[in-house]
């Protein structure tokens, strides 16, 4: 016979679980749609430039946009770190702390953006030299970069602002802002490239203008949010320089920066090793990595929900036992959603993977080669799903040191040694090392999560 305490605990779980399932889905679907808008914009750029008379225009923008993707991705901590800190302040209902974190994040983003612009005279030529391309393509890539770089502050500030929206549990605001930016970008693309015939410069200028307008839209929304709050009696300019506050801010963001650099290295190394095996392997791997983009854009929606909700739990902690119970139930619910969408992605890749490859490329050799390695992508959602979700859990709990250490271990202890050992197996060996890297992240982050629960 069960005790009254056990009966009450089971009843609590039954009451809370449906609420968390609704909360997770309400948060995840806007973020999924927001994530999907980014690659759609790339398709518009391709369509606009693909109708110009020379393919070098498209190649030049491809090189330039890839450069900025890597540069800005390195500063993704401005989004993730801001989310965790904002979510915890939101849980405490500490509006002053919210505003301090927002200003610190936006200030850091502005500083980094200015530093990038100040170093453009050597940064752009160096980056373009590292990319393969004809002289004409490199010239057009430089023209694109010379304009696009002026949008660096706006892009990085938008990272901090989107992180703030997620931390404040406003996913629909993120969706509206990102859709607005991308719609403006598309309108400017058509205006500058089709009507004014500014080719690559027009594409770059369209992105810059859309990003700056997006920043003003975001700031307007946040002004409205804080205007609704009680008077910020404890906030002052001096409080921004609080040593303990700043130390935590830079510690969290520093850990995520190192973690992101390790992840960037893996993708760059993977691409370079594929390139050494020939153009067909390089192109096939690029097509298959699009599947990984689909995986991340889908599962990140649940990770974003975990960032905001776990941060709120940690921030408003009053009864440790109660908070731990809520956290466990929420993560268990999120895992169920991840498992469902993981199975769905694997089924789609299994049934339609070859058709998706055919949509992405009509080059026979590339299609045939990509089909040979499709099995690795069919398995990839199962190998990586825990790593995506626990990224969100750790960001919300600001357990960023664990994220950093796990990524370093997976890079230097798993990925690189396995790549070295499996070189005789060519591209299959490379995909094996990459798959083991993703699986080891999932396993180690799960173990770290269990350790974190014991510490609560």
C-alpha positions as CSV (number, residue, x, y, z in Angstrom):
1,X,0.0,0.0,0.0
2,X,1.5,3.4,-1.0
3,X,1.9,6.1,1.6
4,X,0.0,9.4,1.5
5,X,3.3,11.2,0.7
6,X,4.0,9.0,-2.3
7,X,0.4,9.4,-3.5
8,X,0.7,13.2,-3.2
9,X,4.0,13.2,-5.1
10,X,2.5,11.1,-7.9
11,X,-0.6,13.4,-8.0
12,X,1.7,16.5,-8.3
13,X,3.6,15.0,-11.2
14,X,0.3,14.1,-13.0
15,X,-0.9,17.7,-12.5
16,X,2.3,19.5,-13.5
17,X,3.3,17.3,-16.5
18,X,0.5,18.3,-18.9
19,X,1.2,22.0,-18.0
20,X,4.9,21.6,-18.9
21,X,4.1,19.8,-22.2
22,X,1.9,22.7,-23.2
23,X,4.5,25.2,-22.1
24,X,7.3,23.4,-24.0
25,X,5.3,23.3,-27.3
26,X,4.1,26.9,-26.9
27,X,7.7,27.9,-26.6
28,X,9.2,25.6,-29.2
29,X,7.1,26.2,-32.3
30,X,7.7,29.9,-32.6
31,X,11.5,29.3,-32.1
32,X,11.4,26.6,-34.8
33,X,9.7,28.9,-37.2
34,X,12.2,31.7,-36.3
35,X,15.1,29.4,-36.9
36,X,13.7,28.3,-40.3
37,X,13.6,31.9,-41.5
38,X,17.4,32.2,-41.6
39,X,18.1,29.6,-44.3
40,X,15.1,30.8,-46.2
41,X,16.7,34.1,-46.6
42,X,19.8,32.4,-48.1
43,X,17.5,30.9,-50.7
44,X,16.2,34.4,-51.6
45,X,19.8,35.7,-52.0
46,X,20.6,32.7,-54.2
47,X,17.5,33.2,-56.3
48,X,18.1,36.9,-56.8
49,X,21.8,36.5,-57.7
50,X,21.3,33.3,-59.6
51,X,19.4,35.2,-62.3
52,X,22.3,37.6,-63.0
53,X,24.5,37.0,-66.0
54,X,27.6,35.7,-64.2
55,X,27.8,32.9,-61.7
56,X,30.7,34.7,-60.0
57,X,28.2,37.1,-58.3
58,X,26.6,34.1,-56.5
59,X,30.0,32.6,-55.7
60,X,31.3,35.9,-54.3
61,X,28.3,36.3,-52.0
62,X,28.6,32.6,-50.9
63,X,32.2,33.2,-49.8
64,X,31.4,36.5,-48.1
65,X,28.4,35.2,-46.3
66,X,30.3,32.1,-45.1
67,X,33.0,34.3,-43.6
68,X,30.5,36.3,-41.6
69,X,28.6,33.2,-40.6
70,X,31.8,31.8,-39.0
71,X,32.8,35.2,-37.4
72,X,29.4,35.9,-35.9
73,X,28.9,32.3,-34.8
74,X,32.0,32.6,-32.7
75,X,30.1,35.3,-30.7
76,X,27.0,33.2,-30.2
77,X,27.6,33.5,-26.5
78,X,26.0,36.9,-26.7
79,X,22.7,35.0,-27.3
80,X,23.2,32.0,-25.0
81,X,24.9,33.7,-22.1
82,X,22.3,36.5,-22.1
83,X,19.4,34.0,-22.1
84,X,20.6,32.2,-19.0
85,X,21.3,35.3,-16.9
86,X,18.1,37.0,-18.0
87,X,16.0,33.9,-17.3
88,X,17.4,33.7,-13.8
89,X,16.8,37.4,-13.1
90,X,13.3,36.9,-14.5
91,X,12.7,34.1,-12.1
92,X,13.8,36.3,-9.2
93,X,11.5,39.1,-10.5
94,X,14.5,41.3,-10.3
95,X,13.8,44.0,-12.9
96,X,17.0,45.9,-12.0
97,X,19.1,42.8,-12.6
98,X,17.3,42.2,-15.9
99,X,18.2,45.7,-17.1
100,X,21.8,45.5,-15.9
101,X,22.3,42.2,-17.8
102,X,20.7,43.6,-20.9
103,X,22.8,46.7,-20.9
104,X,26.0,44.7,-20.3
105,X,25.2,42.3,-23.1
106,X,24.3,45.0,-25.6
107,X,27.4,47.0,-24.5
108,X,29.6,44.0,-25.1
109,X,28.0,43.3,-28.5
110,X,28.5,46.9,-29.5
111,X,32.2,46.9,-28.4
112,X,32.9,43.6,-30.3
113,X,31.1,45.0,-33.4
114,X,33.2,48.1,-33.4
115,X,36.4,46.1,-32.9
116,X,35.5,44.0,-36.0
117,X,34.9,47.1,-38.1
118,X,38.2,48.7,-36.9
119,X,40.1,45.6,-38.0
120,X,38.5,45.3,-41.4
121,X,41.6,46.3,-43.4
122,X,43.4,43.1,-42.5
123,X,40.4,40.9,-41.5
124,X,38.6,40.9,-44.8
125,X,41.6,40.2,-47.1
126,X,42.9,37.5,-44.7
127,X,39.6,35.7,-44.6
128,X,39.0,35.8,-48.4
129,X,42.5,34.5,-49.0
130,X,41.7,31.4,-46.9
131,X,38.7,30.8,-49.1
132,X,39.1,29.1,-52.5
133,X,37.9,31.0,-55.5
134,X,38.9,32.7,-58.7
135,X,40.3,36.2,-58.8
136,X,37.0,37.7,-60.0
137,X,35.0,35.8,-57.3
138,X,37.4,37.0,-54.6
139,X,37.1,40.6,-55.8
140,X,33.3,40.4,-55.6
141,X,33.5,38.7,-52.2
142,X,35.7,41.6,-51.0
143,X,33.1,44.1,-52.3
144,X,30.4,42.3,-50.4
145,X,32.4,42.1,-47.2
146,X,33.4,45.8,-47.3
147,X,29.7,46.7,-47.0
148,X,28.5,43.8,-44.8
149,X,31.0,44.4,-42.1
150,X,29.3,47.7,-41.2
151,X,26.4,45.6,-39.9
152,X,28.5,43.8,-37.3
153,X,27.3,45.9,-34.4
154,X,23.7,45.4,-35.3
155,X,24.0,41.7,-35.9
156,X,25.7,41.1,-32.5
157,X,23.3,43.4,-30.6
158,X,20.5,41.4,-32.1
159,X,22.0,38.3,-30.6
160,X,21.9,39.9,-27.2
161,X,18.3,41.1,-27.7
162,X,17.0,37.7,-29.0
163,X,18.7,36.1,-25.9
164,X,16.8,38.6,-23.8
165,X,13.5,37.7,-25.4
166,X,14.1,34.0,-24.8
167,X,15.0,34.6,-21.2
168,X,11.9,36.7,-20.7
169,X,9.9,33.8,-22.2
170,X,8.7,35.8,-25.2
171,X,9.4,33.4,-28.1
172,X,6.7,35.0,-30.3
173,X,8.5,38.3,-30.0
174,X,11.6,36.6,-31.3
175,X,9.6,35.2,-34.2
176,X,8.1,38.5,-35.1
177,X,11.4,40.3,-35.0
178,X,13.3,37.7,-37.0
179,X,10.5,37.5,-39.6
180,X,10.4,41.3,-39.8
181,X,14.2,41.4,-40.4
182,X,14.1,38.8,-43.1
183,X,11.1,40.3,-44.9
184,X,12.9,43.7,-44.9
185,X,16.0,42.0,-46.2
186,X,14.0,40.4,-49.0
187,X,12.4,43.7,-50.0
188,X,15.8,45.5,-50.0
189,X,17.3,42.6,-52.0
190,X,14.7,43.0,-54.7
191,X,15.1,46.8,-54.7
192,X,18.8,47.1,-54.7
193,X,19.7,44.0,-56.9
194,X,16.8,43.7,-59.3
195,X,15.8,47.4,-59.7
196,X,19.0,49.3,-59.0
197,X,21.3,46.5,-60.3
198,X,23.8,46.9,-57.4
199,X,24.6,43.1,-57.5
200,X,26.7,41.9,-54.5
201,X,26.9,45.3,-52.9
202,X,23.1,45.5,-53.0
203,X,22.8,42.1,-51.2
204,X,25.2,43.2,-48.5
205,X,23.5,46.6,-48.0
206,X,20.1,44.9,-47.8
207,X,21.3,42.8,-44.9
208,X,22.9,45.7,-43.1
209,X,19.9,47.9,-43.3
210,X,17.5,45.1,-42.3
211,X,19.7,44.3,-39.2
212,X,19.8,47.9,-38.0
213,X,16.1,48.4,-38.5
214,X,15.6,45.1,-36.6
215,X,17.6,46.4,-33.7
216,X,15.4,49.5,-33.4
217,X,12.3,47.4,-33.5
218,X,13.7,45.1,-30.8
219,X,14.7,48.0,-28.6
220,X,11.3,49.6,-29.0
221,X,9.6,46.4,-27.8
222,X,12.0,46.2,-24.8
223,X,11.4,49.8,-23.9
224,X,7.7,49.0,-23.8
225,X,8.4,45.9,-21.6
226,X,10.5,47.8,-19.0
227,X,8.2,50.8,-19.1
228,X,5.5,48.5,-17.7
229,X,7.6,47.5,-14.8
230,X,7.9,49.1,-11.3
231,X,10.3,52.0,-10.8
232,X,13.9,50.7,-11.0
233,X,14.9,52.1,-7.6
234,X,18.0,49.9,-7.2
235,X,19.5,50.5,-10.7
236,X,22.2,53.0,-11.5
237,X,25.1,53.4,-13.8
238,X,27.4,52.5,-11.0
239,X,25.7,49.2,-10.5
240,X,26.8,48.2,-14.0
241,X,30.3,48.0,-12.8
242,X,29.6,45.8,-9.8
243,X,32.7,43.5,-9.6
244,X,30.8,40.4,-8.6
245,X,28.1,40.9,-11.3
246,X,30.6,41.6,-14.0
247,X,32.8,38.6,-13.0
248,X,29.8,36.3,-13.4
249,X,28.8,37.9,-16.7
250,X,32.2,37.5,-18.2
251,X,32.7,34.0,-16.7
252,X,29.5,32.7,-18.3
253,X,30.2,34.3,-21.7
254,X,33.8,33.3,-21.7
255,X,32.9,29.6,-21.1
256,X,30.4,29.7,-23.9
257,X,32.9,31.4,-26.2
258,X,35.5,28.7,-25.7
259,X,32.9,26.0,-26.2
260,X,31.7,27.7,-29.4
261,X,35.2,28.0,-30.8
262,X,35.8,24.3,-30.2
263,X,32.6,23.5,-32.1
264,X,33.6,25.9,-35.0
265,X,36.9,24.2,-35.2
266,X,35.2,20.8,-35.6
267,X,33.1,22.0,-38.5
268,X,36.0,23.8,-40.1
269,X,38.3,20.8,-39.7
270,X,35.5,18.5,-41.0
271,X,35.1,20.7,-44.1
272,X,38.9,20.9,-44.8
273,X,39.4,17.2,-44.4
274,X,36.5,16.6,-46.8
275,X,38.1,19.0,-49.3
276,X,41.3,17.1,-49.2
277,X,39.4,14.1,-50.6
278,X,38.3,16.0,-53.7
279,X,35.6,18.4,-54.9
280,X,32.9,15.7,-55.1
281,X,33.4,14.6,-51.5
282,X,33.5,18.3,-50.4
283,X,30.2,19.0,-52.2
284,X,28.5,15.9,-50.9
285,X,29.5,16.6,-47.3
286,X,28.2,20.2,-47.7
287,X,24.8,18.8,-48.9
288,X,24.6,16.4,-46.0
289,X,25.5,19.1,-43.5
290,X,22.2,20.7,-44.6
291,X,20.5,17.8,-42.8
292,X,22.3,18.7,-39.7
293,X,21.0,22.3,-40.0
294,X,17.5,20.9,-40.2
295,X,18.2,18.8,-37.0
296,X,19.5,21.8,-35.1
297,X,16.8,24.2,-36.2
298,X,14.2,21.7,-35.0
299,X,15.6,20.5,-31.7
300,X,16.9,23.9,-30.7
301,X,13.3,24.9,-30.2
302,X,13.1,22.6,-27.2
303,X,16.5,23.7,-26.0
304,X,15.3,27.3,-26.1
305,X,12.3,26.3,-23.9
306,X,14.7,24.6,-21.5
307,X,16.9,27.7,-21.3
308,X,14.1,30.0,-20.3
309,X,12.2,27.7,-18.0
310,X,15.3,26.2,-16.2
311,X,16.7,29.7,-15.7
312,X,13.4,30.8,-14.2
313,X,13.4,27.8,-11.8
314,X,17.0,28.5,-10.7
315,X,16.3,32.2,-10.3
316,X,13.2,31.9,-8.1
317,X,14.5,29.1,-6.0
318,X,12.8,29.2,-2.6
319,X,12.4,25.5,-1.7
320,X,15.3,23.5,-3.1
321,X,13.4,20.2,-3.0
322,X,10.4,21.7,-4.8
323,X,12.6,23.4,-7.4
324,X,14.5,20.2,-8.0
325,X,11.3,18.2,-8.5
326,X,9.9,20.8,-11.0
327,X,13.2,20.8,-12.9
328,X,13.3,17.0,-13.2
329,X,9.6,16.9,-14.4
330,X,10.2,19.6,-16.9
331,X,13.4,18.1,-18.4
332,X,11.7,14.7,-18.5
333,X,8.8,16.3,-20.5
334,X,11.2,18.1,-22.8
335,X,13.1,14.8,-23.4
336,X,9.8,13.2,-24.5
337,X,9.3,16.0,-27.1
338,X,12.9,15.6,-28.3
339,X,12.5,11.8,-28.6
340,X,9.3,12.3,-30.7
341,X,10.9,14.8,-33.1
342,X,14.1,12.8,-33.2
343,X,12.1,9.7,-34.4
344,X,10.3,11.9,-36.9
345,X,13.5,13.3,-38.3
346,X,15.0,9.9,-38.6
347,X,11.9,8.6,-40.4
348,X,11.9,11.5,-42.8
349,X,15.6,11.1,-43.6
350,X,15.2,7.3,-44.1
351,X,12.2,7.6,-46.4
352,X,13.0,10.9,-48.2
353,X,16.8,11.4,-47.7
354,X,17.7,10.7,-51.3
355,X,14.9,12.9,-52.5
356,X,16.1,15.8,-50.3
357,X,19.6,15.3,-51.7
358,X,18.2,15.5,-55.2
359,X,16.4,18.8,-54.3
360,X,19.7,20.3,-53.0
361,X,21.8,19.3,-56.0
362,X,21.3,18.0,-59.5
363,X,24.9,17.0,-60.1
364,X,24.9,13.3,-60.6
365,X,28.3,12.5,-59.0
366,X,27.5,14.6,-55.9
367,X,24.0,13.0,-55.5
368,X,25.5,9.5,-55.8
369,X,28.3,10.2,-53.3
370,X,26.0,11.9,-50.8
371,X,23.7,8.8,-50.9
372,X,26.6,6.6,-49.9
373,X,27.0,8.6,-46.6
374,X,23.3,9.2,-45.9
375,X,23.2,6.5,-43.2
376,X,25.3,8.7,-41.0
377,X,22.7,11.5,-41.2
378,X,19.8,9.1,-40.5
379,X,21.5,8.1,-37.2
380,X,22.5,11.7,-36.4
381,X,19.3,12.9,-34.7
382,X,19.5,10.0,-32.2
383,X,23.2,10.6,-31.6
384,X,22.9,14.3,-31.0
385,X,19.4,15.0,-29.5
386,X,20.5,14.9,-25.9
387,X,23.4,17.3,-26.5
388,X,20.9,19.9,-28.0
389,X,18.5,19.7,-25.1
390,X,21.1,19.6,-22.4
391,X,22.8,22.7,-24.0
392,X,19.5,24.5,-23.2
393,X,19.4,23.0,-19.6
394,X,23.0,24.1,-18.9
395,X,22.5,27.6,-20.4
396,X,19.4,28.1,-18.2
397,X,21.2,26.9,-15.1
398,X,24.4,28.8,-16.1
399,X,26.4,25.6,-15.8
400,X,28.6,26.9,-18.6
401,X,31.9,25.5,-17.2
402,X,30.5,22.0,-17.7
403,X,29.6,22.9,-21.3
404,X,33.0,24.2,-22.0
405,X,34.9,21.2,-20.4
406,X,32.7,18.6,-22.2
407,X,33.3,20.3,-25.6
408,X,37.1,20.4,-25.0
409,X,37.1,16.7,-24.0
410,X,35.0,15.7,-27.0
411,X,37.2,17.6,-29.4
412,X,40.6,16.5,-28.1
413,X,39.9,13.1,-26.6
414,X,37.2,11.8,-29.0
415,X,37.0,13.6,-32.4
416,X,40.7,14.2,-33.3
417,X,42.0,10.8,-32.1
418,X,39.2,8.9,-33.9
419,X,39.7,10.9,-37.0
420,X,43.4,10.0,-36.9
421,X,42.7,6.3,-36.4
422,X,40.0,6.1,-39.1
423,X,41.8,8.0,-41.9
424,X,42.3,4.7,-43.9
425,X,38.5,4.6,-44.2
426,X,38.3,8.0,-46.0
427,X,35.1,9.9,-45.7
428,X,33.4,7.1,-43.8
429,X,36.1,7.5,-41.2
430,X,35.5,11.2,-41.1
431,X,31.8,10.8,-40.5
432,X,32.4,8.2,-37.9
433,X,34.7,10.6,-35.9
434,X,32.1,13.3,-36.3
435,X,29.2,11.0,-35.2
436,X,31.3,9.8,-32.2
437,X,31.9,13.5,-31.3
438,X,28.1,14.2,-31.2
439,X,27.3,11.0,-29.3
440,X,30.0,11.6,-26.7
441,X,28.6,15.1,-26.1
442,X,25.2,13.6,-25.5
443,X,26.5,11.0,-23.1
444,X,28.8,13.4,-21.1
445,X,26.2,16.1,-20.9
446,X,23.7,13.5,-19.5
447,X,26.2,12.4,-16.9
448,X,26.9,16.1,-16.0
449,X,23.2,16.8,-15.7
450,X,22.8,13.9,-13.2
451,X,25.7,15.3,-11.2
452,X,24.1,18.8,-11.3
453,X,20.8,17.3,-9.9
454,X,22.7,15.7,-7.0
455,X,24.2,19.2,-6.2
456,X,20.8,20.8,-5.9
